[in-house]
Amino acid sequence: WTSFDLSVRSEPPELFSVYTLSSISNSSDQIRFFCSAEWSTAPARPEEEKHVIGLWRSFYQQRNLHGDSMPRIFHELEGFKRVVCIGSLHVKWIACLTPFIVNDGPCYKYIHPPNLTATRTVESARWDASPNPKWIITELREDDIDLVNSRVHFPRPRESLRIRLPWSVAIRHADKPDGPPIAWQVLYSDGSMGMLHVEPESRRQGLAKLCISALMRKVEEGFHIDDPKFAEKYPWKRWEHMDVVVGNEKSTALISSLDGWVGGWGCHWSRL
């Protein structure tokens, strides 16, 4: 949903917002909220907060922003009895939205802008090329899901992980190609990279960096732009992004050491 009527105007106003609502399992849904004011690093202005609060109040009151779909979806959510997560909410809106949400913890978003001067080659598209013969790079498999879930702070529903398998990387011992992975990372449905993990006995060998670079190459290959209208301005490249929990010093040090990654802005994962 948008805060303005797309059928009336093709260009958005200066201040506008967009919601997305997606089901990630049989018992949970995720909201993503974006506001045009987030481009500025300045604190939220009163009129911006009023705009955002007004939209969330409408959301909570199950009002219809456009068409008749909003009330139907919230009826299906049974009065928010389902778990409704708000993913990567910009820190700019935390204060004004406190009456509406429960914060699970702050993160910091890191971004990797595309290199528009790079030239695509066959070699650059080989996401599964391993730099070391003792490792192979594959995707996660369905029989890896229980292991992956056992290593995260917030286990995901099995189905939500299963549909992300094609957008994952997993490093395995070359002499045990059918064995469990020793490192992995997943591309979430919003396009961010997450769930990075290296098994303790395999750490300090550069596997975390290898996962990140392999997944970046993989999504480069899968999301390159063919439309000639955009090919010159955006030649097959994407903006990558990753949320790091505030206080996770090891992850912060890792991503800060990677070429091309820069700090972006604060964000929170929250719940209705």
N, C-alpha and C positions, 0 to 999 in steps of 0.2 A: 504494500500500500504506500501511496505517496500523500504528502500533505497538500498537494495541489492536483487539480484534475488534468490528467494527461490527455484526455479527449478534447479539452478546450484549448490548451496551450502546449506547444511543442518544446518551448524553452522554459525551464523552471525559474521561479522567482529567486531573488538574491538569498532569501532565507527559506529553506525548505528542509523537510525530513523524509526519510524512507524507512519503512519497516519491512522485514521479511519474517515469516513464520514457517518453520519446517518441522516435520515430525522426524525425530531421530531414533525412536523406538516405540514399542507399544504402550509405554508408560511415560514418555517424556517428549517435550518439544523444545525448540530453541528459537528465540527471537534475536534478530540482529537489527540494531537501530543505528542509523547514520543521519547526521545533520550537517548541512552545508557550512555551519559556523565552525566546524571542527578543523578547518584549514588553518585557522588563526591560533597562535599560541597564547593570545591574550585571554584573561579570565572571561567567563561568560557574561555578556551584558544582560541587564534586566529583561530587555525585550526578547532576547534569545532564550532565556530561562522560561519566560512566559509562554513562548512558542512551544518549547519542549514539554513543559508541564501540561499545557492544554492538550497536547496529543496523547500523552500518557493517561491523562484523566479520561479522555474519550475511550482509550483502549480499555481501561479498567471498567468503565461503565458499559462496555460492550456496545458502544455506539457504532454506527456504520459510517466509515470514512468515504468509501466508494462502493456502490453496488450493495448487494444484500449478502455478501459472503462473510463479513466480519461476525455478525451475530450467530450465524450457523456454526462457524468454527468454534466460537467460544461456548456454544451450547454443547458441542461435541467434547470440549475439554471439561465438561461437568463442573463449571464454576471454579476452574483452576485446581481441581483435585489432582490432575496430572502435574508432574514436575515440569515447570516452565522455566527454562534457563535463559538468561540474557547473556549472550556471548560477547566478550571484548568490548564492553560499554566504555566509551571515552570518559576519562576522569573528569572532564569538564562538566558532566551532568550528574555526578554522584551526589553533590550537596542538594540540588533542587529535587532530585528524584528519591531521596531517602524515605519519604513517606510511602513510596510505592514498592520499594524493592528491598531485598536482603542481600548484602554483599558477602560473597564467599572469600574475597581476598584480592588485593591489588596485584597487578602485573605491569610489566613494561613492554611495550611493543617495539620490536626491532624490525627494520625494513631493509630490503636489498633492492635498490632501484636498478632497472635494466641498463645494461651497457649497450647503448644504441649504436655504437661504432663497431661492435664486434661483428665478425663474419661467421655465419653458420657453416660448419663443415660436417662431413660424415662422422668424423671422430668426436666432435662435440655432442652428437646425439646419442652416443653409446653410453647410456646411463649405467649399464651393468659391466662396464670395463673395470676390472679390479687392478689396482696398482701393485698388488702383492699376490704371487701365485698360491700362497697358503690360504687365501680367502676367495670366496665367490660372492657376487652380489646378485640377489634374487628379489622377488617380492615376498611379503609375508604370505603364509598359507593358512588355510582354515584350521589346520591342526596346531598352529602357533597361537591361536587366539587366547587360550587359557593361560599360556605363559605370559603373553603380553599384558593381559589384565591383572595378573598377579604381581606385576612390577610397577603399577601406576597407583597414584594416590586416590584417583577417582575412577574406578573401573567403569567401562562402557558396556552397554548392552551388547550381547554377542552379535546381533543383527547389524547394529551400527558399525561395528568393527568389520564385519564380513564384507559390507559394501565398500569399505575403504581399501580392501586388499589390493585392487588394481592400482591404487595410488599410494603404494608403500614401497619401502626398500628394506631389505634384510640382508645382513652379512652372515655368512656361514663358513665353517671350516671347509676348505676345498676337499679334504679327504673324508668329509662327512656331509655330502650334499643333501642327504635326506634327514639330517639331524636338525636339532633346534637352532635357531639363530643366536648369534652372540651379540648382535647389535641391530637396531632397527629405528625407523622413523616413519611417520604417516602424514599424508596430506589430508587435512580436514575438509569437510564439505564447503567451508567458507573460503578455501584456498590458502589457509595458513598451514604452516608446518608445525608438527607437535609430536608428543609421545616419544621423544628421543630418549633412547636408553641403550646403555652398554653394560653387559653382564660384568660383575665385579672382577672376575678372573681375567677379563679381556681388556681392562682399561689401561690407559697410558700407552696406547699403541696407535692413536690417531683415528680410531674407529668412529668416534662421534663426528669428527670433521668429514670423514669419508661418507657417512650416512647423509649428512647435509648436502654435500656436493653431488652425490649420486641422485638424491631426490630432486635437487634443482635441475640437473640435466634431464631427468625423466619428465618433469613437468614442462620444461622447455620444448621437448619433443612432442608432448601431448597437447600443448596449448599454443603452438605457433600460429600466427595470424596469416591467413591466406587472402583475405579481402584486400584487393589492390588499393582501396581508398585509405587503408591504414598501414599498409605494408611498409611504406617509406618512413612514416613517423614511428611506428611500433614494429620493427622488424623481428618478428617471432619471439620477442622477449616479454617477460612478465615482471611485475613487482612481486617479490616474495616477502612474506612477513611471518613473524614468529612472536608469541607472547611468552615472556619469561617471568616466573613468579618473583615478586620483590623479596629479596633476602636470599635467593638461591645464588650464592656467590660463585659456585662452580659453573653453572650455566651462563651467568652473566660474563664471567671471564672468558668462557669458550666463545660465545658469539661476538664478544668485543674483539677477539683475536682474529676473526675471519675477515678476509678481504671483501670489501664491498658492502658489509653490513654496518648500518648506522642506527643510533638510537632514535626512536620516533616520539612516542608519547605514552603517558600513563593510561591504563585501562583497568576495568574491573570485570570479573565474572560474577554474575549476580543471579538472583532468583526472584520470581514474583511471589 
